[in-house]
Amino acid sequence: METRILTAESQRKTAQRFNILSMIAITLMPIFPLLLIWIAGSILVYASSAHHPNPIIRNYIRFGGYRFYGLIGAVLVILTYTNELKKLFGGAFHMWLVIWMVSFLVVVPLGLRDVIRAGRERWQDMTVEAN
């Protein structure tokens, strides 16, 4: 078997990647296709990092996923009642503005916290066996 070294820098970036990209996607949510592209891409990023040998990285990825996928699921359920929401908020623009603001408040502050925490972690190089 071959051994590989996972550098501290690559581990830090892996721990931060999902949260950074989720924050960008939610911030730019009004550009709807970007959010759809990130939903698809996030599955790849999440799946490739969810079984990382470092449990700290798995922790950052898991909670970032909880926030992002929970939010997207809730938005899909809420959009089932689009006509009622348009009436409640006074039109489609206001409805989407409220959805975007709530999405921003759910993902960005906690994602930013995790990115900062991951940057402050004491990462160490790791040796793993590869097939």
DSSP file (Angstrom, degrees, kcal/mol; ACC not computed):
  #  RESIDUE AA STRUCTURE BP1 BP2  ACC     N-H-->O    O-->H-N    N-H-->O    O-->H-N    TCO  KAPPA ALPHA  PHI   PSI    X-CA   Y-CA   Z-CA
    1    1 A M              0   0    0      0, 0.0     2,-0.4     0, 0.0   130,-0.2   0.000 360.0 360.0 360.0 150.7    0.0    0.0    0.0
    2    2 A E  E     -A  130   0A   0    128,-1.8   128,-3.9     2,-0.0     2,-0.4  -0.760 360.0-141.0 -98.2 141.6    1.0    3.5   -0.7
    3    3 A T  E     -A  129   0A   0     -2,-0.4     2,-0.3   126,-0.3   126,-0.2  -0.849  15.9-166.5-103.8 142.3    1.0    6.2    2.0
    4    4 A R  E     -A  128   0A   0    124,-3.3   124,-2.8    -2,-0.4     2,-0.6  -0.920  14.9-133.9-124.0 151.0   -0.1    9.8    1.3
    5    5 A I  E     -A  127   0A   0     -2,-0.3     2,-0.7   122,-0.2   122,-0.2  -0.921   8.8-156.4-107.6 124.4    0.4   12.9    3.3
    6    6 A L  E     -A  126   0A   0    120,-3.6   120,-2.6    -2,-0.6   118,-0.0  -0.889  24.4-136.5 -95.9 113.9   -2.6   15.2    3.8
    7    7 A T     >  -     0   0    0     -2,-0.7     4,-1.9   118,-0.2     5,-0.2  -0.274  14.2-119.1 -71.8 157.2   -1.1   18.6    4.5
    8    8 A A  H  > S+     0   0    0      1,-0.2     4,-2.2     2,-0.2     5,-0.1   0.881 114.6  53.9 -60.8 -38.8   -2.5   20.8    7.2
    9    9 A E  H  > S+     0   0    0      1,-0.2     4,-2.3     2,-0.2    -1,-0.2   0.907 107.7  48.5 -64.8 -43.2   -3.3   23.5    4.6
   10   10 A S  H  > S+     0   0    0      1,-0.2     4,-2.1     2,-0.2    -1,-0.2   0.865 111.0  51.4 -67.5 -34.1   -5.4   21.1    2.5
   11   11 A Q  H  X S+     0   0    0     -4,-1.9     4,-2.2     2,-0.2    -1,-0.2   0.908 109.5  49.8 -67.8 -40.8   -7.3   19.9    5.5
   12   12 A R  H  X S+     0   0    0     -4,-2.2     4,-1.6     2,-0.2    -2,-0.2   0.933 112.1  47.7 -61.9 -46.1   -8.1   23.5    6.5
   13   13 A K  H  X S+     0   0    0     -4,-2.3     4,-2.2     1,-0.2    -1,-0.2   0.880 110.2  52.3 -64.0 -37.9   -9.3   24.3    3.0
   14   14 A T  H  X S+     0   0    0     -4,-2.1     4,-0.7     1,-0.2    -1,-0.2   0.905 109.0  50.1 -64.1 -40.6  -11.4   21.1    2.9
   15   15 A A  H  < S+     0   0    0     -4,-2.2     4,-0.4     1,-0.2    -1,-0.2   0.813 118.5  39.0 -67.1 -29.7  -13.1   22.0    6.2
   16   16 A Q  H  X S+     0   0    0     -4,-1.6     4,-2.4    -5,-0.2     5,-0.2   0.737  96.0  81.1 -91.4 -24.9  -13.9   25.5    4.9
   17   17 A R  H  X S+     0   0    0     -4,-2.2     4,-2.5     1,-0.2     5,-0.3   0.879  90.5  47.6 -55.7 -51.2  -14.9   24.7    1.3
   18   18 A F  H  X S+     0   0    0     -4,-0.7     4,-2.1     1,-0.2    -1,-0.2   0.918 115.3  45.5 -60.8 -44.9  -18.5   23.6    1.8
   19   19 A N  H  > S+     0   0    0     -4,-0.4     4,-2.4     2,-0.2    -1,-0.2   0.904 112.8  50.2 -67.1 -40.9  -19.4   26.5    4.1
   20   20 A I  H  X S+     0   0    0     -4,-2.4     4,-2.2     1,-0.2    -2,-0.2   0.945 113.7  44.4 -63.1 -47.5  -17.7   29.1    1.8
   21   21 A L  H  X S+     0   0    0     -4,-2.5     4,-2.3    -5,-0.2    -1,-0.2   0.855 112.6  52.2 -68.3 -33.7  -19.4   27.9   -1.3
   22   22 A S  H  X S+     0   0    0     -4,-2.1     4,-2.3    -5,-0.3     5,-0.2   0.903 109.2  50.1 -66.9 -40.2  -22.8   27.6    0.5
   23   23 A M  H  X S+     0   0    0     -4,-2.4     4,-2.5     2,-0.2    -2,-0.2   0.906 111.4  48.6 -64.2 -40.8  -22.5   31.2    1.7
   24   24 A I  H  X S+     0   0    0     -4,-2.2     4,-2.3     2,-0.2    -2,-0.2   0.931 111.6  49.7 -64.0 -44.8  -21.7   32.4   -1.8
   25   25 A A  H  < S+     0   0    0     -4,-2.3    -2,-0.2     1,-0.2    -1,-0.2   0.896 114.5  43.7 -62.8 -40.7  -24.6   30.5   -3.3
   26   26 A I  H >< S+     0   0    0     -4,-2.3     3,-1.6     1,-0.2    -1,-0.2   0.897 111.9  52.9 -73.1 -39.0  -27.1   31.9   -0.7
   27   27 A T  H 3< S+     0   0    0     -4,-2.5    -2,-0.2     1,-0.3    -1,-0.2   0.897 116.3  40.1 -61.5 -39.0  -25.7   35.4   -1.0
   28   28 A L  T >< S+     0   0    0     -4,-2.3     3,-2.1     1,-0.2    -1,-0.3   0.068  79.6 126.2 -96.2  24.4  -26.2   35.3   -4.8
   29   29 A M  T <   +     0   0    0     -3,-1.6     6,-0.2     1,-0.3    -1,-0.2   0.808  60.9  68.1 -54.7 -34.9  -29.5   33.4   -4.4
   30   30 A P  T 3  S+     0   0    0      0, 0.0     2,-1.6     0, 0.0    -1,-0.3   0.785  86.9  71.3 -59.0 -22.9  -31.4   36.0   -6.6
   31   31 A I  S X> S-     0   0    0     -3,-2.1     3,-1.5     1,-0.2     4,-0.9  -0.668  81.0-170.1 -88.1  81.1  -29.3   34.6   -9.5
   32   32 A F  H 3> S+     0   0    0     -2,-1.6     4,-1.9     1,-0.3     3,-0.5   0.775  72.4  57.9 -51.8 -44.1  -31.3   31.5   -9.4
   33   33 A P  H 3> S+     0   0    0      0, 0.0     4,-2.5     0, 0.0    -1,-0.3   0.848 101.7  58.2 -59.8 -31.2  -29.3   29.2  -11.7
   34   34 A L  H <> S+     0   0    0     -3,-1.5     4,-2.4    -6,-0.2    -2,-0.2   0.910 105.4  49.3 -63.2 -41.0  -26.2   29.7   -9.5
   35   35 A L  H  X S+     0   0    0     -4,-0.9     4,-2.3    -3,-0.5    -1,-0.2   0.913 111.1  49.6 -63.6 -42.6  -28.1   28.2   -6.5
   36   36 A L  H  X S+     0   0    0     -4,-1.9     4,-1.8     1,-0.2    -2,-0.2   0.899 110.6  50.0 -63.8 -40.1  -29.3   25.3   -8.6
   37   37 A I  H  X S+     0   0    0     -4,-2.5     4,-2.9     1,-0.2    -1,-0.2   0.908 111.5  48.8 -64.0 -41.3  -25.7   24.6   -9.8
   38   38 A W  H  X S+     0   0    0     -4,-2.4     4,-3.3     2,-0.2     5,-0.2   0.866 105.1  57.9 -69.4 -34.6  -24.5   24.8   -6.2
   39   39 A I  H  X S+     0   0    0     -4,-2.3     4,-0.9     2,-0.2    -1,-0.2   0.939 113.7  40.0 -58.5 -44.7  -27.2   22.4   -5.0
   40   40 A A  H >X S+     0   0    0     -4,-1.8     4,-0.9     1,-0.2     3,-0.5   0.935 119.0  45.8 -68.5 -46.3  -25.9   19.8   -7.5
   41   41 A G  H 3X S+     0   0    0     -4,-2.9     4,-2.3     1,-0.2    -2,-0.2   0.823 104.3  62.7 -67.0 -31.3  -22.2   20.7   -6.9
   42   42 A S  H 3X S+     0   0    0     -4,-3.3     4,-3.3     1,-0.2     5,-0.3   0.831  96.2  59.2 -65.1 -30.6  -22.6   20.6   -3.1
   43   43 A I  H <X S+     0   0    0     -4,-0.9     4,-2.6    -3,-0.5    -1,-0.2   0.917 107.8  45.9 -63.4 -41.6  -23.6   17.0   -3.3
   44   44 A L  H  X S+     0   0    0     -4,-0.9     4,-2.3    -3,-0.2    -2,-0.2   0.933 115.6  45.3 -65.0 -47.0  -20.2   16.2   -4.9
   45   45 A V  H  X S+     0   0    0     -4,-2.3     4,-1.2     2,-0.2    -2,-0.2   0.926 116.1  46.7 -63.4 -44.8  -18.3   18.3   -2.3
   46   46 A Y  H  X S+     0   0    0     -4,-3.3     4,-2.0     1,-0.2     3,-0.5   0.942 114.1  46.6 -62.7 -48.9  -20.3   16.9    0.6
   47   47 A A  H  < S+     0   0    0     -4,-2.6     4,-0.5    -5,-0.3    -1,-0.2   0.866 111.3  51.5 -64.9 -36.5  -19.9   13.3   -0.5
   48   48 A S  H  < S+     0   0    0     -4,-2.3    -1,-0.2    -5,-0.2    -2,-0.2   0.748 120.4  34.4 -73.4 -21.1  -16.2   13.6   -1.2
   49   49 A S  H >< S+     0   0    0     -4,-1.2     3,-1.6    -3,-0.5    -2,-0.2   0.598  95.1  83.9-106.3 -14.0  -15.5   15.1    2.2
   50   50 A A  T 3< S+     0   0    0     -4,-2.0    -2,-0.1     1,-0.3    -3,-0.1   0.737  98.3  40.6 -66.2 -22.5  -18.0   13.2    4.4
   51   51 A H  T 3  S+     0   0    0     -4,-0.5    -1,-0.3    -3,-0.0    -2,-0.1  -0.043  81.5 148.2-114.9  30.6  -15.7   10.3    4.8
   52   52 A H    <   -     0   0    0     -3,-1.6     6,-0.2     2,-0.1    -3,-0.1  -0.339  56.7-122.9 -62.2 144.7  -12.5   12.2    5.3
   53   53 A P  S    S+     0   0    0      0, 0.0    -1,-0.1     0, 0.0     3,-0.1   0.733  96.2  78.3 -64.6 -20.0  -10.0   10.4    7.6
   54   54 A N     >  -     0   0    0      1,-0.1     4,-1.7    72,-0.0     3,-0.5  -0.810  69.6-157.0 -92.6 116.4   -9.9   13.5    9.8
   55   55 A P  H  > S+     0   0    0      0, 0.0     4,-1.8     0, 0.0    -1,-0.1   0.760  90.5  62.9 -65.5 -23.5  -13.1   13.6   12.1
   56   56 A I  H  > S+     0   0    0      2,-0.2     4,-1.9     1,-0.2     5,-0.2   0.916 104.2  47.3 -66.2 -41.6  -12.8   17.3   12.6
   57   57 A I  H  > S+     0   0    0     -3,-0.5     4,-2.5     1,-0.2     5,-0.2   0.925 109.2  53.4 -64.7 -44.5  -13.3   17.9    8.9
   58   58 A R  H  X S+     0   0    0     -4,-1.7     4,-2.6     1,-0.2    -1,-0.2   0.873 107.0  54.0 -57.8 -36.5  -16.2   15.6    8.8
   59   59 A N  H  X S+     0   0    0     -4,-1.8     4,-2.2     2,-0.2     5,-0.3   0.933 109.0  46.3 -64.4 -47.3  -17.7   17.6   11.7
   60   60 A Y  H  X S+     0   0    0     -4,-1.9     4,-1.9     1,-0.2    -2,-0.2   0.913 115.7  46.7 -61.7 -42.5  -17.4   20.9    9.8
   61   61 A I  H  X S+     0   0    0     -4,-2.5     4,-2.4     2,-0.2    -2,-0.2   0.916 110.4  52.8 -66.6 -43.5  -18.9   19.3    6.6
   62   62 A R  H  X S+     0   0    0     -4,-2.6     4,-2.3    -5,-0.2    -2,-0.2   0.934 112.3  42.5 -61.0 -48.5  -21.8   17.7    8.5
   63   63 A F  H  X S+     0   0    0     -4,-2.2     4,-2.0     2,-0.2    -1,-0.2   0.857 112.9  53.0 -72.0 -33.0  -23.0   20.8   10.2
   64   64 A G  H  X S+     0   0    0     -4,-1.9     4,-2.5    -5,-0.3    -1,-0.2   0.901 111.1  48.5 -62.9 -39.7  -22.6   22.9    7.1
   65   65 A G  H  X>S+     0   0    0     -4,-2.4     4,-2.6     2,-0.2     5,-0.6   0.891 106.8  55.4 -66.1 -40.7  -24.7   20.3    5.2
   66   66 A Y  H  X5S+     0   0    0     -4,-2.3     4,-1.7    -5,-0.2     5,-0.3   0.938 112.7  43.1 -56.6 -46.9  -27.4   20.3    8.0
   67   67 A R  H  X5S+     0   0    0     -4,-2.0     4,-2.1     2,-0.2    -2,-0.2   0.962 119.7  40.2 -64.6 -52.2  -27.8   24.1    7.6
   68   68 A F  H  X5S+     0   0    0     -4,-2.5     4,-2.5     2,-0.2     5,-0.2   0.953 120.6  40.2 -67.2 -51.8  -27.7   24.2    3.8
   69   69 A Y  H  X5S+     0   0    0     -4,-2.6     4,-2.3     1,-0.2    -1,-0.2   0.852 115.1  53.0 -70.0 -33.3  -29.8   21.1    3.0
   70   70 A G  H  X<S+     0   0    0     -4,-1.7     4,-2.2    -5,-0.6    -1,-0.2   0.912 111.3  47.2 -63.9 -42.1  -32.2   21.8    5.8
   71   71 A L  H  X S+     0   0    0     -4,-2.1     4,-2.6    -5,-0.3    -2,-0.2   0.938 112.1  48.5 -64.1 -47.7  -32.8   25.3    4.5
   72   72 A I  H  X S+     0   0    0     -4,-2.5     4,-2.2     1,-0.2    -2,-0.2   0.906 112.1  49.7 -62.1 -41.6  -33.2   24.1    0.9
   73   73 A G  H  X S+     0   0    0     -4,-2.3     4,-2.0     2,-0.2    -1,-0.2   0.915 111.5  48.6 -62.0 -42.8  -35.7   21.5    2.0
   74   74 A A  H  X S+     0   0    0     -4,-2.2     4,-2.7     1,-0.2    -2,-0.2   0.898 109.9  51.8 -65.0 -40.0  -37.7   24.1    4.0
   75   75 A V  H  X S+     0   0    0     -4,-2.6     4,-2.5     1,-0.2    -1,-0.2   0.909 108.4  51.5 -63.4 -41.3  -37.7   26.5    1.1
   76   76 A L  H  < S+     0   0    0     -4,-2.2     4,-0.4     2,-0.2    -1,-0.2   0.904 112.1  46.0 -63.1 -40.3  -39.1   23.8   -1.2
   77   77 A V  H >< S+     0   0    0     -4,-2.0     3,-1.2     1,-0.2     4,-0.4   0.922 112.8  50.1 -67.1 -43.2  -41.9   23.0    1.3
   78   78 A I  H >< S+     0   0    0     -4,-2.7     3,-1.8     1,-0.3    -2,-0.2   0.877 102.4  61.1 -62.6 -37.9  -42.7   26.7    1.8
   79   79 A L  G >< S+     0   0    0     -4,-2.5     3,-1.3     1,-0.3    -1,-0.3   0.623  85.1  77.6 -68.9 -10.5  -42.9   27.2   -2.0
   80   80 A T  G <  S+     0   0    0     -3,-1.2    -1,-0.3    -4,-0.4     3,-0.3   0.818  97.2  47.1 -61.7 -29.0  -45.7   24.7   -2.1
   81   81 A Y  G <> S+     0   0    0     -3,-1.8     4,-2.4    -4,-0.4    -1,-0.3  -0.187  73.9 136.4-104.7  38.7  -47.8   27.6   -0.8
   82   82 A T  H <>  +     0   0    0     -3,-1.3     4,-2.7     1,-0.2     5,-0.2   0.889  68.9  51.2 -56.8 -45.9  -46.5   30.2   -3.2
   83   83 A N  H  > S+     0   0    0     -3,-0.3     4,-1.6     1,-0.2    -1,-0.2   0.913 112.5  45.9 -62.2 -42.2  -49.9   31.8   -4.0
   84   84 A E  H  > S+     0   0    0      1,-0.2     4,-2.4     2,-0.2    -1,-0.2   0.886 112.8  51.3 -66.8 -37.6  -50.8   32.2   -0.3
   85   85 A L  H  X S+     0   0    0     -4,-2.4     4,-2.9     2,-0.2     6,-0.2   0.892 105.3  55.0 -67.8 -38.6  -47.3   33.7    0.4
   86   86 A K  H  X>S+     0   0    0     -4,-2.7     5,-3.0     1,-0.2     4,-0.9   0.917 111.4  45.4 -58.9 -42.1  -47.6   36.2   -2.5
   87   87 A K  H  <5S+     0   0    0     -4,-1.6     3,-0.3     3,-0.2    -2,-0.2   0.916 113.4  50.1 -66.4 -42.5  -50.8   37.4   -0.9
   88   88 A L  H  <5S+     0   0    0     -4,-2.4    -2,-0.2     1,-0.2    -1,-0.2   0.901 119.1  35.5 -63.5 -42.8  -49.3   37.5    2.6
   89   89 A F  H  <5S-     0   0    0     -4,-2.9    -1,-0.2    -5,-0.1    -2,-0.2   0.443 115.0-107.5 -96.0  -0.1  -46.2   39.4    1.6
   90   90 A G  T  <5S-     0   0    0     -4,-0.9    -3,-0.2    -3,-0.3     2,-0.2   0.821  81.2 -13.8  83.2  30.6  -47.8   41.7   -1.0
   91   91 A G  S  ><S-     0   0    0     -5,-3.0     4,-1.9    -6,-0.2     5,-0.1  -0.526  82.1 -75.9 129.2 167.0  -46.4   40.1   -4.2
   92   92 A A  H  > S+     0   0    0      1,-0.2     4,-2.7     2,-0.2     5,-0.2   0.873 121.8  56.3 -66.3 -39.0  -43.8   37.8   -5.6
   93   93 A F  H  > S+     0   0    0      1,-0.2     4,-2.1     2,-0.2    -1,-0.2   0.939 110.3  43.7 -60.5 -47.7  -40.9   40.3   -5.2
   94   94 A H  H  > S+     0   0    0      2,-0.2     4,-2.3     1,-0.2    -1,-0.2   0.873 112.2  54.1 -66.6 -36.8  -41.5   40.7   -1.4
   95   95 A M  H  X S+     0   0    0     -4,-1.9     4,-2.4     1,-0.2    -2,-0.2   0.949 111.8  43.8 -61.1 -48.6  -42.0   37.0   -1.0
   96   96 A W  H  X S+     0   0    0     -4,-2.7     4,-2.5     1,-0.2    -2,-0.2   0.846 111.0  55.4 -66.5 -33.0  -38.7   36.2   -2.6
   97   97 A L  H  X S+     0   0    0     -4,-2.1     4,-2.5    -5,-0.2    -1,-0.2   0.919 109.7  45.8 -64.5 -43.2  -37.0   39.0   -0.7
   98   98 A V  H  X S+     0   0    0     -4,-2.3     4,-2.6     2,-0.2     5,-0.2   0.916 113.1  49.9 -65.9 -43.5  -38.2   37.5    2.7
   99   99 A I  H  X S+     0   0    0     -4,-2.4     4,-2.4     1,-0.2    -2,-0.2   0.915 112.7  47.7 -61.0 -42.3  -37.1   34.0    1.6
  100  100 A W  H  X S+     0   0    0     -4,-2.5     4,-2.7     2,-0.2    -2,-0.2   0.915 111.7  49.3 -65.7 -42.9  -33.7   35.3    0.6
  101  101 A M  H  X S+     0   0    0     -4,-2.5     4,-2.4     2,-0.2    -2,-0.2   0.922 113.2  46.1 -63.8 -43.9  -33.2   37.2    3.9
  102  102 A V  H  X S+     0   0    0     -4,-2.6     4,-1.7     2,-0.2    -1,-0.2   0.919 113.3  50.1 -64.6 -42.6  -34.2   34.3    6.0
  103  103 A S  H  X S+     0   0    0     -4,-2.4     4,-2.4    -5,-0.2     5,-0.4   0.918 110.7  50.0 -60.0 -44.0  -31.9   32.0    3.9
  104  104 A F  H  X S+     0   0    0     -4,-2.7     4,-1.9     1,-0.2    -1,-0.2   0.921 110.5  49.3 -60.4 -45.2  -29.1   34.5    4.3
  105  105 A L  H  < S+     0   0    0     -4,-2.4     5,-0.3     1,-0.2    -1,-0.2   0.766 113.3  47.4 -68.9 -25.5  -29.6   34.6    8.1
  106  106 A V  H  < S+     0   0    0     -4,-1.7     4,-0.3    -5,-0.2    -2,-0.2   0.908 124.5  25.4 -79.7 -43.8  -29.6   30.8    8.4
  107  107 A V  H  X S+     0   0    0     -4,-2.4     4,-2.2    -5,-0.2     5,-0.2   0.909 115.6  52.7 -92.0 -45.8  -26.5   30.0    6.3
  108  108 A V  H  X S+     0   0    0     -4,-1.9     4,-3.0    -5,-0.4     5,-0.3   0.935 106.9  44.5 -70.1 -51.6  -24.2   33.0    6.3
  109  109 A P  H  > S+     0   0    0      0, 0.0     4,-2.0     0, 0.0    -1,-0.2   0.933 121.1  40.0 -60.8 -44.0  -23.5   33.9   10.0
  110  110 A L  H  > S+     0   0    0     -4,-0.3     4,-2.1    -5,-0.3    -2,-0.2   0.859 116.1  51.5 -72.8 -33.7  -23.1   30.3   11.1
  111  111 A G  H  X S+     0   0    0     -4,-2.2     4,-2.3     2,-0.2    -1,-0.2   0.909 109.9  49.5 -65.3 -41.7  -21.1   29.4    8.0
  112  112 A L  H  X S+     0   0    0     -4,-3.0     4,-2.3    -5,-0.2    -2,-0.2   0.897 109.0  53.0 -63.3 -40.6  -18.8   32.4    8.6
  113  113 A R  H  X S+     0   0    0     -4,-2.0     4,-2.6    -5,-0.3    -1,-0.2   0.925 110.5  47.0 -59.3 -44.7  -18.4   31.3   12.2
  114  114 A D  H  X S+     0   0    0     -4,-2.1     4,-2.7     2,-0.2    -2,-0.2   0.872 110.1  52.5 -67.7 -36.4  -17.3   27.8   11.0
  115  115 A V  H  X S+     0   0    0     -4,-2.3     4,-1.8     2,-0.2    -1,-0.2   0.923 112.7  45.0 -63.8 -43.3  -14.9   29.2    8.4
  116  116 A I  H  X S+     0   0    0     -4,-2.3     4,-1.3     2,-0.2    -2,-0.2   0.924 113.5  49.7 -66.5 -44.1  -13.3   31.3   11.0
  117  117 A R  H  X S+     0   0    0     -4,-2.6     4,-1.0     1,-0.2     3,-0.4   0.908 110.2  50.6 -61.1 -41.8  -13.1   28.4   13.5
  118  118 A A  H  < S+     0   0    0     -4,-2.7     3,-0.3     1,-0.2    -1,-0.2   0.859 108.0  54.0 -65.2 -34.3  -11.6   26.1   10.9
  119  119 A G  H  < S+     0   0    0     -4,-1.8    -1,-0.2     1,-0.2    -2,-0.2   0.784 110.2  47.0 -68.4 -26.6   -9.0   28.8   10.1
  120  120 A R  H  < S+     0   0    0     -4,-1.3    -1,-0.2    -3,-0.4    -2,-0.2   0.577  87.8 110.3 -91.8 -11.2   -8.1   28.9   13.8
  121  121 A E  S  < S-     0   0    0     -4,-1.0     2,-1.2    -3,-0.3  -109,-0.0  -0.230  77.3-117.5 -60.3 153.7   -7.8   25.1   14.3
  122  122 A R        -     0   0    0      2,-0.0     2,-0.2     0, 0.0    -1,-0.1  -0.745  39.8-168.5 -94.7  88.2   -4.4   23.6   14.8
  123  123 A W        -     0   0    0     -2,-1.2     2,-0.3    -5,-0.1  -115,-0.2  -0.513   3.8-166.6 -79.4 144.8   -4.2   21.5   11.7
  124  124 A Q        -     0   0    0     -2,-0.2  -118,-0.1  -116,-0.1  -113,-0.0  -0.958  31.1 -95.2-129.5 149.3   -1.4   18.9   11.4
  125  125 A D        -     0   0    0     -2,-0.3     2,-0.4  -120,-0.1  -118,-0.2  -0.332  43.2-153.4 -60.0 146.0   -0.2   16.9    8.5
  126  126 A M  E     -A    6   0A   0   -120,-2.6  -120,-3.6     2,-0.0     2,-0.5  -0.969   8.4-145.7-127.6 138.1   -1.7   13.5    8.4
  127  127 A T  E     +A    5   0A   0     -2,-0.4     2,-0.3  -122,-0.2  -122,-0.2  -0.915  24.4 175.5-105.1 127.8   -0.4   10.3    6.9
  128  128 A V  E     -A    4   0A   0   -124,-2.8  -124,-3.3    -2,-0.5     2,-0.5  -0.925  30.3-117.9-128.6 154.1   -3.0    7.9    5.3
  129  129 A E  E     -A    3   0A   0     -2,-0.3     2,-0.4  -126,-0.2  -126,-0.3  -0.789  29.6-165.1 -92.7 132.4   -2.8    4.7    3.4
  130  130 A A  E      A    2   0A   0   -128,-3.9  -128,-1.8    -2,-0.5    -2,-0.0  -0.896 360.0 360.0-116.6 146.5   -4.1    4.7   -0.1
  131  131 A N              0   0    0     -2,-0.4    -1,-0.1  -130,-0.2  -128,-0.1   0.469 360.0 360.0 -81.6 360.0   -4.9    1.7   -2.3
